[in-house]
Amino acid sequence: MANVNVKPLADRVLVKPAEVEQKTAAGIIIPDTAKEKPMKGEVIAVGSGKKDEPMTVKVGDVVLYGKYSGTEIMIDATEYLIMRESDIYAVI
């Protein structure tokens, strides 16, 4: 788990996307232009939630989210996504 000095506000969550697959199951190498964005990642930090809606995810959870959910940000040369908790579909 990464040690990031970022605290999301309200119902936002900081997620580190899973690594992109480099090869297919058959061993074919996937070129950069054909790679899919990951839709799975690990929760690194969570906000305090809204007044009437507490946060349901916690740090360390592995979650599924939409392909184009969140905003990409760079922190210490590592790419993260910051998104609302409502953009998360499931906890694995």
Jmol script that loads the backbone (N, CA, C; Angstrom):
load data "model"
ATOM      1  N   MET A   1       0.845  -1.177   0.000  1.00  0.00           N
ATOM      2  CA  MET A   1       0.000   0.000   0.000  1.00  0.00           C
ATOM      3  C   MET A   1       0.895   1.246   0.000  1.00  0.00           C
ATOM      4  N   ALA A   2       0.534   2.204  -0.793  1.00  0.00           N
ATOM      5  CA  ALA A   2       1.312   3.424  -0.922  1.00  0.00           C
ATOM      6  C   ALA A   2       1.065   4.361   0.257  1.00  0.00           C
ATOM      7  N   ASN A   3       2.082   5.124   0.602  1.00  0.00           N
ATOM      8  CA  ASN A   3       1.963   6.114   1.667  1.00  0.00           C
ATOM      9  C   ASN A   3       1.905   7.486   1.002  1.00  0.00           C
ATOM     10  N   VAL A   4       0.703   7.963   0.751  1.00  0.00           N
ATOM     11  CA  VAL A   4       0.493   9.220   0.042  1.00  0.00           C
ATOM     12  C   VAL A   4      -0.052  10.246   1.025  1.00  0.00           C
ATOM     13  N   ASN A   5       0.490  11.447   0.965  1.00  0.00           N
ATOM     14  CA  ASN A   5       0.081  12.509   1.873  1.00  0.00           C
ATOM     15  C   ASN A   5      -1.020  13.354   1.231  1.00  0.00           C
ATOM     16  N   VAL A   6      -2.113  12.689   0.837  1.00  0.00           N
ATOM     17  CA  VAL A   6      -3.256  13.355   0.214  1.00  0.00           C
ATOM     18  C   VAL A   6      -4.508  12.902   0.949  1.00  0.00           C
ATOM     19  N   LYS A   7      -5.354  13.838   1.328  1.00  0.00           N
ATOM     20  CA  LYS A   7      -6.613  13.526   2.000  1.00  0.00           C
ATOM     21  C   LYS A   7      -7.752  14.034   1.126  1.00  0.00           C
ATOM     22  N   PRO A   8      -8.494  13.125   0.449  1.00  0.00           N
ATOM     23  CA  PRO A   8      -9.629  13.561  -0.367  1.00  0.00           C
ATOM     24  C   PRO A   8     -10.703  14.229   0.495  1.00  0.00           C
ATOM     25  N   LEU A   9     -11.448  15.130  -0.098  1.00  0.00           N
ATOM     26  CA  LEU A   9     -12.514  15.832   0.608  1.00  0.00           C
ATOM     27  C   LEU A   9     -13.862  15.167   0.368  1.00  0.00           C
ATOM     28  N   ALA A  10     -14.758  15.321   1.316  1.00  0.00           N
ATOM     29  CA  ALA A  10     -16.155  14.853   1.249  1.00  0.00           C
ATOM     30  C   ALA A  10     -16.232  13.391   0.844  1.00  0.00           C
ATOM     31  N   ASP A  11     -16.939  13.095  -0.261  1.00  0.00           N
ATOM     32  CA  ASP A  11     -17.163  11.703  -0.655  1.00  0.00           C
ATOM     33  C   ASP A  11     -16.211  11.243  -1.756  1.00  0.00           C
ATOM     34  N   ARG A  12     -15.030  11.823  -1.812  1.00  0.00           N
ATOM     35  CA  ARG A  12     -14.064  11.450  -2.851  1.00  0.00           C
ATOM     36  C   ARG A  12     -13.108  10.368  -2.339  1.00  0.00           C
ATOM     37  N   VAL A  13     -12.571   9.606  -3.297  1.00  0.00           N
ATOM     38  CA  VAL A  13     -11.699   8.479  -2.996  1.00  0.00           C
ATOM     39  C   VAL A  13     -10.481   8.557  -3.913  1.00  0.00           C
ATOM     40  N   LEU A  14      -9.292   8.269  -3.382  1.00  0.00           N
ATOM     41  CA  LEU A  14      -8.067   8.207  -4.169  1.00  0.00           C
ATOM     42  C   LEU A  14      -7.776   6.737  -4.447  1.00  0.00           C
ATOM     43  N   VAL A  15      -7.673   6.370  -5.730  1.00  0.00           N
ATOM     44  CA  VAL A  15      -7.503   4.976  -6.137  1.00  0.00           C
ATOM     45  C   VAL A  15      -6.245   4.839  -6.978  1.00  0.00           C
ATOM     46  N   LYS A  16      -5.467   3.792  -6.704  1.00  0.00           N
ATOM     47  CA  LYS A  16      -4.315   3.460  -7.551  1.00  0.00           C
ATOM     48  C   LYS A  16      -4.775   2.376  -8.513  1.00  0.00           C
ATOM     49  N   PRO A  17      -4.828   2.684  -9.827  1.00  0.00           N
ATOM     50  CA  PRO A  17      -5.304   1.692 -10.797  1.00  0.00           C
ATOM     51  C   PRO A  17      -4.388   0.467 -10.829  1.00  0.00           C
ATOM     52  N   ALA A  18      -4.969  -0.692 -11.128  1.00  0.00           N
ATOM     53  CA  ALA A  18      -4.204  -1.924 -11.284  1.00  0.00           C
ATOM     54  C   ALA A  18      -3.314  -1.794 -12.521  1.00  0.00           C
ATOM     55  N   GLU A  19      -2.271  -2.602 -12.559  1.00  0.00           N
ATOM     56  CA  GLU A  19      -1.364  -2.592 -13.705  1.00  0.00           C
ATOM     57  C   GLU A  19      -2.093  -3.077 -14.956  1.00  0.00           C
ATOM     58  N   VAL A  20      -1.753  -2.493 -16.091  1.00  0.00           N
ATOM     59  CA  VAL A  20      -2.339  -2.867 -17.375  1.00  0.00           C
ATOM     60  C   VAL A  20      -1.685  -4.162 -17.838  1.00  0.00           C
ATOM     61  N   GLU A  21      -2.489  -5.074 -18.352  1.00  0.00           N
ATOM     62  CA  GLU A  21      -1.971  -6.345 -18.854  1.00  0.00           C
ATOM     63  C   GLU A  21      -1.008  -6.100 -20.014  1.00  0.00           C
ATOM     64  N   GLN A  22       0.159  -6.746 -19.974  1.00  0.00           N
ATOM     65  CA  GLN A  22       1.159  -6.615 -21.036  1.00  0.00           C
ATOM     66  C   GLN A  22       1.002  -7.700 -22.097  1.00  0.00           C
ATOM     67  N   LYS A  23       0.465  -8.873 -21.688  1.00  0.00           N
ATOM     68  CA  LYS A  23       0.291 -10.005 -22.599  1.00  0.00           C
ATOM     69  C   LYS A  23      -1.122 -10.565 -22.457  1.00  0.00           C
ATOM     70  N   THR A  24      -1.575 -11.227 -23.508  1.00  0.00           N
ATOM     71  CA  THR A  24      -2.848 -11.936 -23.437  1.00  0.00           C
ATOM     72  C   THR A  24      -2.615 -13.289 -22.767  1.00  0.00           C
ATOM     73  N   ALA A  25      -3.680 -14.014 -22.505  1.00  0.00           N
ATOM     74  CA  ALA A  25      -3.558 -15.343 -21.901  1.00  0.00           C
ATOM     75  C   ALA A  25      -2.780 -16.297 -22.810  1.00  0.00           C
ATOM     76  N   ALA A  26      -2.828 -16.063 -24.114  1.00  0.00           N
ATOM     77  CA  ALA A  26      -2.110 -16.917 -25.063  1.00  0.00           C
ATOM     78  C   ALA A  26      -0.654 -16.496 -25.231  1.00  0.00           C
ATOM     79  N   GLY A  27      -0.241 -15.410 -24.573  1.00  0.00           N
ATOM     80  CA  GLY A  27       1.155 -14.974 -24.635  1.00  0.00           C
ATOM     81  C   GLY A  27       1.446 -13.925 -25.676  1.00  0.00           C
ATOM     82  N   ILE A  28       0.433 -13.388 -26.321  1.00  0.00           N
ATOM     83  CA  ILE A  28       0.628 -12.341 -27.332  1.00  0.00           C
ATOM     84  C   ILE A  28       0.842 -11.018 -26.620  1.00  0.00           C
ATOM     85  N   ILE A  29       1.890 -10.305 -27.008  1.00  0.00           N
ATOM     86  CA  ILE A  29       2.201  -9.007 -26.392  1.00  0.00           C
ATOM     87  C   ILE A  29       1.259  -7.949 -26.960  1.00  0.00           C
ATOM     88  N   ILE A  30       0.657  -7.177 -26.069  1.00  0.00           N
ATOM     89  CA  ILE A  30      -0.308  -6.141 -26.460  1.00  0.00           C
ATOM     90  C   ILE A  30       0.434  -4.822 -26.665  1.00  0.00           C
ATOM     91  N   PRO A  31       0.308  -4.185 -27.839  1.00  0.00           N
ATOM     92  CA  PRO A  31       0.964  -2.891 -28.045  1.00  0.00           C
ATOM     93  C   PRO A  31       0.286  -1.794 -27.223  1.00  0.00           C
ATOM     94  N   ASP A  32       1.015  -0.728 -26.938  1.00  0.00           N
ATOM     95  CA  ASP A  32       0.498   0.367 -26.117  1.00  0.00           C
ATOM     96  C   ASP A  32      -0.786   0.964 -26.672  1.00  0.00           C
ATOM     97  N   THR A  33      -0.921   1.017 -27.983  1.00  0.00           N
ATOM     98  CA  THR A  33      -2.098   1.642 -28.586  1.00  0.00           C
ATOM     99  C   THR A  33      -3.360   0.800 -28.427  1.00  0.00           C
ATOM    100  N   ALA A  34      -3.226  -0.489 -28.126  1.00  0.00           N
ATOM    101  CA  ALA A  34      -4.378  -1.372 -28.012  1.00  0.00           C
ATOM    102  C   ALA A  34      -4.732  -1.709 -26.564  1.00  0.00           C
ATOM    103  N   LYS A  35      -3.993  -1.180 -25.606  1.00  0.00           N
ATOM    104  CA  LYS A  35      -4.233  -1.521 -24.206  1.00  0.00           C
ATOM    105  C   LYS A  35      -5.500  -0.840 -23.692  1.00  0.00           C
ATOM    106  N   GLU A  36      -6.253  -1.577 -22.909  1.00  0.00           N
ATOM    107  CA  GLU A  36      -7.473  -1.059 -22.281  1.00  0.00           C
ATOM    108  C   GLU A  36      -7.126  -0.398 -20.955  1.00  0.00           C
ATOM    109  N   LYS A  37      -7.883   0.614 -20.600  1.00  0.00           N
ATOM    110  CA  LYS A  37      -7.706   1.229 -19.284  1.00  0.00           C
ATOM    111  C   LYS A  37      -8.174   0.239 -18.223  1.00  0.00           C
ATOM    112  N   PRO A  38      -7.450   0.131 -17.111  1.00  0.00           N
ATOM    113  CA  PRO A  38      -7.915  -0.785 -16.064  1.00  0.00           C
ATOM    114  C   PRO A  38      -9.201  -0.266 -15.431  1.00  0.00           C
ATOM    115  N   MET A  39     -10.038  -1.191 -14.968  1.00  0.00           N
ATOM    116  CA  MET A  39     -11.282  -0.828 -14.302  1.00  0.00           C
ATOM    117  C   MET A  39     -11.286  -1.368 -12.876  1.00  0.00           C
ATOM    118  N   LYS A  40     -10.084  -1.629 -12.360  1.00  0.00           N
ATOM    119  CA  LYS A  40      -9.927  -2.174 -11.022  1.00  0.00           C
ATOM    120  C   LYS A  40      -8.752  -1.468 -10.375  1.00  0.00           C
ATOM    121  N   GLY A  41      -8.848  -1.222  -9.070  1.00  0.00           N
ATOM    122  CA  GLY A  41      -7.748  -0.572  -8.382  1.00  0.00           C
ATOM    123  C   GLY A  41      -7.884  -0.687  -6.880  1.00  0.00           C
ATOM    124  N   GLU A  42      -6.854  -0.188  -6.187  1.00  0.00           N
ATOM    125  CA  GLU A  42      -6.817  -0.241  -4.728  1.00  0.00           C
ATOM    126  C   GLU A  42      -7.064   1.143  -4.150  1.00  0.00           C
ATOM    127  N   VAL A  43      -7.913   1.209  -3.135  1.00  0.00           N
ATOM    128  CA  VAL A  43      -8.215   2.476  -2.474  1.00  0.00           C
ATOM    129  C   VAL A  43      -7.013   2.870  -1.615  1.00  0.00           C
ATOM    130  N   ILE A  44      -6.497   4.065  -1.845  1.00  0.00           N
ATOM    131  CA  ILE A  44      -5.323   4.561  -1.131  1.00  0.00           C
ATOM    132  C   ILE A  44      -5.726   5.522  -0.022  1.00  0.00           C
ATOM    133  N   ALA A  45      -6.736   6.352  -0.265  1.00  0.00           N
ATOM    134  CA  ALA A  45      -7.205   7.315   0.741  1.00  0.00           C
ATOM    135  C   ALA A  45      -8.683   7.585   0.504  1.00  0.00           C
ATOM    136  N   VAL A  46      -9.413   7.875   1.588  1.00  0.00           N
ATOM    137  CA  VAL A  46     -10.838   8.192   1.482  1.00  0.00           C
ATOM    138  C   VAL A  46     -11.136   9.483   2.226  1.00  0.00           C
ATOM    139  N   GLY A  47     -12.158  10.184   1.750  1.00  0.00           N
ATOM    140  CA  GLY A  47     -12.608  11.396   2.421  1.00  0.00           C
ATOM    141  C   GLY A  47     -13.449  11.048   3.638  1.00  0.00           C
ATOM    142  N   SER A  48     -13.960  12.069   4.291  1.00  0.00           N
ATOM    143  CA  SER A  48     -14.735  11.863   5.512  1.00  0.00           C
ATOM    144  C   SER A  48     -16.206  11.544   5.230  1.00  0.00           C
ATOM    145  N   GLY A  49     -16.638  11.665   3.989  1.00  0.00           N
ATOM    146  CA  GLY A  49     -18.028  11.391   3.637  1.00  0.00           C
ATOM    147  C   GLY A  49     -18.875  12.646   3.738  1.00  0.00           C
ATOM    148  N   LYS A  50     -20.126  12.517   3.316  1.00  0.00           N
ATOM    149  CA  LYS A  50     -21.066  13.626   3.428  1.00  0.00           C
ATOM    150  C   LYS A  50     -21.726  13.579   4.795  1.00  0.00           C
ATOM    151  N   LYS A  51     -22.399  14.654   5.148  1.00  0.00           N
ATOM    152  CA  LYS A  51     -23.035  14.766   6.459  1.00  0.00           C
ATOM    153  C   LYS A  51     -24.017  13.627   6.730  1.00  0.00           C
ATOM    154  N   ASP A  52     -24.832  13.286   5.725  1.00  0.00           N
ATOM    155  CA  ASP A  52     -25.849  12.257   5.910  1.00  0.00           C
ATOM    156  C   ASP A  52     -25.501  10.922   5.245  1.00  0.00           C
ATOM    157  N   GLU A  53     -24.290  10.807   4.641  1.00  0.00           N
ATOM    158  CA  GLU A  53     -23.869   9.574   3.976  1.00  0.00           C
ATOM    159  C   GLU A  53     -22.432   9.238   4.371  1.00  0.00           C
ATOM    160  N   PRO A  54     -22.233   8.305   5.307  1.00  0.00           N
ATOM    161  CA  PRO A  54     -20.862   7.913   5.659  1.00  0.00           C
ATOM    162  C   PRO A  54     -20.229   7.110   4.528  1.00  0.00           C
ATOM    163  N   MET A  55     -18.918   7.087   4.494  1.00  0.00           N
ATOM    164  CA  MET A  55     -18.187   6.347   3.464  1.00  0.00           C
ATOM    165  C   MET A  55     -18.304   4.846   3.713  1.00  0.00           C
ATOM    166  N   THR A  56     -18.493   4.075   2.642  1.00  0.00           N
ATOM    167  CA  THR A  56     -18.603   2.623   2.769  1.00  0.00           C
ATOM    168  C   THR A  56     -17.322   1.906   2.370  1.00  0.00           C
ATOM    169  N   VAL A  57     -16.452   2.556   1.577  1.00  0.00           N
ATOM    170  CA  VAL A  57     -15.164   1.941   1.237  1.00  0.00           C
ATOM    171  C   VAL A  57     -14.123   2.403   2.244  1.00  0.00           C
ATOM    172  N   LYS A  58     -13.060   1.606   2.371  1.00  0.00           N
ATOM    173  CA  LYS A  58     -11.991   1.967   3.289  1.00  0.00           C
ATOM    174  C   LYS A  58     -10.646   1.749   2.605  1.00  0.00           C
ATOM    175  N   VAL A  59      -9.599   2.291   3.178  1.00  0.00           N
ATOM    176  CA  VAL A  59      -8.254   2.163   2.631  1.00  0.00           C
ATOM    177  C   VAL A  59      -7.889   0.686   2.551  1.00  0.00           C
ATOM    178  N   GLY A  60      -7.346   0.284   1.407  1.00  0.00           N
ATOM    179  CA  GLY A  60      -6.942  -1.098   1.200  1.00  0.00           C
ATOM    180  C   GLY A  60      -7.942  -1.927   0.416  1.00  0.00           C
ATOM    181  N   ASP A  61      -9.178  -1.437   0.255  1.00  0.00           N
ATOM    182  CA  ASP A  61     -10.184  -2.169  -0.521  1.00  0.00           C
ATOM    183  C   ASP A  61      -9.783  -2.197  -1.994  1.00  0.00           C
ATOM    184  N   VAL A  62     -10.050  -3.313  -2.663  1.00  0.00           N
ATOM    185  CA  VAL A  62      -9.883  -3.411  -4.107  1.00  0.00           C
ATOM    186  C   VAL A  62     -11.260  -3.206  -4.705  1.00  0.00           C
ATOM    187  N   VAL A  63     -11.373  -2.236  -5.620  1.00  0.00           N
ATOM    188  CA  VAL A  63     -12.676  -1.830  -6.132  1.00  0.00           C
ATOM    189  C   VAL A  63     -12.734  -1.907  -7.655  1.00  0.00           C
ATOM    190  N   LEU A  64     -13.960  -1.997  -8.164  1.00  0.00           N
ATOM    191  CA  LEU A  64     -14.245  -1.919  -9.593  1.00  0.00           C
ATOM    192  C   LEU A  64     -14.929  -0.592  -9.864  1.00  0.00           C
ATOM    193  N   TYR A  65     -14.542   0.076 -10.943  1.00  0.00           N
ATOM    194  CA  TYR A  65     -15.116   1.372 -11.294  1.00  0.00           C
ATOM    195  C   TYR A  65     -15.267   1.461 -12.797  1.00  0.00           C
ATOM    196  N   GLY A  66     -15.967   2.470 -13.264  1.00  0.00           N
ATOM    197  CA  GLY A  66     -16.201   2.646 -14.688  1.00  0.00           C
ATOM    198  C   GLY A  66     -14.920   2.951 -15.448  1.00  0.00           C
ATOM    199  N   LYS A  67     -14.905   2.589 -16.718  1.00  0.00           N
ATOM    200  CA  LYS A  67     -13.711   2.753 -17.555  1.00  0.00           C
ATOM    201  C   LYS A  67     -13.245   4.208 -17.621  1.00  0.00           C
ATOM    202  N   TYR A  68     -14.171   5.145 -17.642  1.00  0.00           N
ATOM    203  CA  TYR A  68     -13.798   6.555 -17.759  1.00  0.00           C
ATOM    204  C   TYR A  68     -14.130   7.341 -16.495  1.00  0.00           C
ATOM    205  N   SER A  69     -14.202   6.667 -15.359  1.00  0.00           N
ATOM    206  CA  SER A  69     -14.516   7.330 -14.085  1.00  0.00           C
ATOM    207  C   SER A  69     -13.289   8.040 -13.534  1.00  0.00           C
ATOM    208  N   GLY A  70     -13.540   9.089 -12.795  1.00  0.00           N
ATOM    209  CA  GLY A  70     -12.481   9.775 -12.071  1.00  0.00           C
ATOM    210  C   GLY A  70     -11.622  10.692 -12.918  1.00  0.00           C
ATOM    211  N   THR A  71     -10.715  11.360 -12.221  1.00  0.00           N
ATOM    212  CA  THR A  71      -9.769  12.273 -12.832  1.00  0.00           C
ATOM    213  C   THR A  71      -8.366  11.775 -12.546  1.00  0.00           C
ATOM    214  N   GLU A  72      -7.551  11.661 -13.594  1.00  0.00           N
ATOM    215  CA  GLU A  72      -6.182  11.183 -13.422  1.00  0.00           C
ATOM    216  C   GLU A  72      -5.322  12.288 -12.830  1.00  0.00           C
ATOM    217  N   ILE A  73      -4.544  11.939 -11.806  1.00  0.00           N
ATOM    218  CA  ILE A  73      -3.598  12.878 -11.211  1.00  0.00           C
ATOM    219  C   ILE A  73      -2.270  12.164 -10.999  1.00  0.00           C
ATOM    220  N   MET A  74      -1.182  12.929 -10.997  1.00  0.00           N
ATOM    221  CA  MET A  74       0.151  12.382 -10.750  1.00  0.00           C
ATOM    222  C   MET A  74       0.627  12.879  -9.387  1.00  0.00           C
ATOM    223  N   ILE A  75       1.064  11.946  -8.545  1.00  0.00           N
ATOM    224  CA  ILE A  75       1.635  12.278  -7.249  1.00  0.00           C
ATOM    225  C   ILE A  75       2.939  11.503  -7.135  1.00  0.00           C
ATOM    226  N   ASP A  76       4.055  12.202  -6.998  1.00  0.00           N
ATOM    227  CA  ASP A  76       5.377  11.575  -6.886  1.00  0.00           C
ATOM    228  C   ASP A  76       5.623  10.585  -8.020  1.00  0.00           C
ATOM    229  N   ALA A  77       5.334  10.970  -9.252  1.00  0.00           N
ATOM    230  CA  ALA A  77       5.549  10.179 -10.463  1.00  0.00           C
ATOM    231  C   ALA A  77       4.723   8.903 -10.507  1.00  0.00           C
ATOM    232  N   THR A  78       3.654   8.822  -9.736  1.00  0.00           N
ATOM    233  CA  THR A  78       2.739   7.681  -9.758  1.00  0.00           C
ATOM    234  C   THR A  78       1.357   8.181 -10.147  1.00  0.00           C
ATOM    235  N   GLU A  79       0.697   7.443 -11.029  1.00  0.00           N
ATOM    236  CA  GLU A  79      -0.620   7.859 -11.500  1.00  0.00           C
ATOM    237  C   GLU A  79      -1.710   7.317 -10.577  1.00  0.00           C
ATOM    238  N   TYR A  80      -2.625   8.197 -10.194  1.00  0.00           N
ATOM    239  CA  TYR A  80      -3.770   7.842  -9.357  1.00  0.00           C
ATOM    240  C   TYR A  80      -5.035   8.381 -10.001  1.00  0.00           C
ATOM    241  N   LEU A  81      -6.166   7.895  -9.532  1.00  0.00           N
ATOM    242  CA  LEU A  81      -7.469   8.431  -9.924  1.00  0.00           C
ATOM    243  C   LEU A  81      -8.144   8.974  -8.683  1.00  0.00           C
ATOM    244  N   ILE A  82      -8.777  10.130  -8.809  1.00  0.00           N
ATOM    245  CA  ILE A  82      -9.596  10.644  -7.724  1.00  0.00           C
ATOM    246  C   ILE A  82     -11.023  10.694  -8.250  1.00  0.00           C
ATOM    247  N   MET A  83     -11.940  10.076  -7.507  1.00  0.00           N
ATOM    248  CA  MET A  83     -13.325   9.957  -7.973  1.00  0.00           C
ATOM    249  C   MET A  83     -14.270   9.998  -6.794  1.00  0.00           C
ATOM    250  N   ARG A  84     -15.534  10.206  -7.085  1.00  0.00           N
ATOM    251  CA  ARG A  84     -16.562  10.151  -6.042  1.00  0.00           C
ATOM    252  C   ARG A  84     -16.832   8.689  -5.706  1.00  0.00           C
ATOM    253  N   GLU A  85     -17.250   8.451  -4.482  1.00  0.00           N
ATOM    254  CA  GLU A  85     -17.563   7.088  -4.065  1.00  0.00           C
ATOM    255  C   GLU A  85     -18.676   6.494  -4.926  1.00  0.00           C
ATOM    256  N   SER A  86     -19.583   7.324  -5.408  1.00  0.00           N
ATOM    257  CA  SER A  86     -20.682   6.835  -6.251  1.00  0.00           C
ATOM    258  C   SER A  86     -20.207   6.298  -7.594  1.00  0.00           C
ATOM    259  N   ASP A  87     -18.964   6.629  -8.019  1.00  0.00           N
ATOM    260  CA  ASP A  87     -18.399   6.106  -9.266  1.00  0.00           C
ATOM    261  C   ASP A  87     -17.881   4.684  -9.093  1.00  0.00           C
ATOM    262  N   ILE A  88     -17.794   4.206  -7.868  1.00  0.00           N
ATOM    263  CA  ILE A  88     -17.310   2.853  -7.596  1.00  0.00           C
ATOM    264  C   ILE A  88     -18.498   1.906  -7.686  1.00  0.00           C
ATOM    265  N   TYR A  89     -18.319   0.835  -8.478  1.00  0.00           N
ATOM    266  CA  TYR A  89     -19.406  -0.132  -8.687  1.00  0.00           C
ATOM    267  C   TYR A  89     -19.424  -1.227  -7.635  1.00  0.00           C
ATOM    268  N   ALA A  90     -18.245  -1.717  -7.215  1.00  0.00           N
ATOM    269  CA  ALA A  90     -18.210  -2.859  -6.302  1.00  0.00           C
ATOM    270  C   ALA A  90     -16.875  -2.921  -5.575  1.00  0.00           C
ATOM    271  N   VAL A  91     -16.890  -3.570  -4.416  1.00  0.00           N
ATOM    272  CA  VAL A  91     -15.683  -3.892  -3.669  1.00  0.00           C
ATOM    273  C   VAL A  91     -15.437  -5.377  -3.858  1.00  0.00           C
ATOM    274  N   ILE A  92     -14.231  -5.727  -4.242  1.00  0.00           N
ATOM    275  CA  ILE A  92     -13.896  -7.139  -4.480  1.00  0.00           C
ATOM    276  C   ILE A  92     -13.356  -7.747  -3.198  1.00  0.00           C
TER     277      ILE A  92
END
end "model"
wireframe off; spacefill off
backbone 0.3
color backbone group
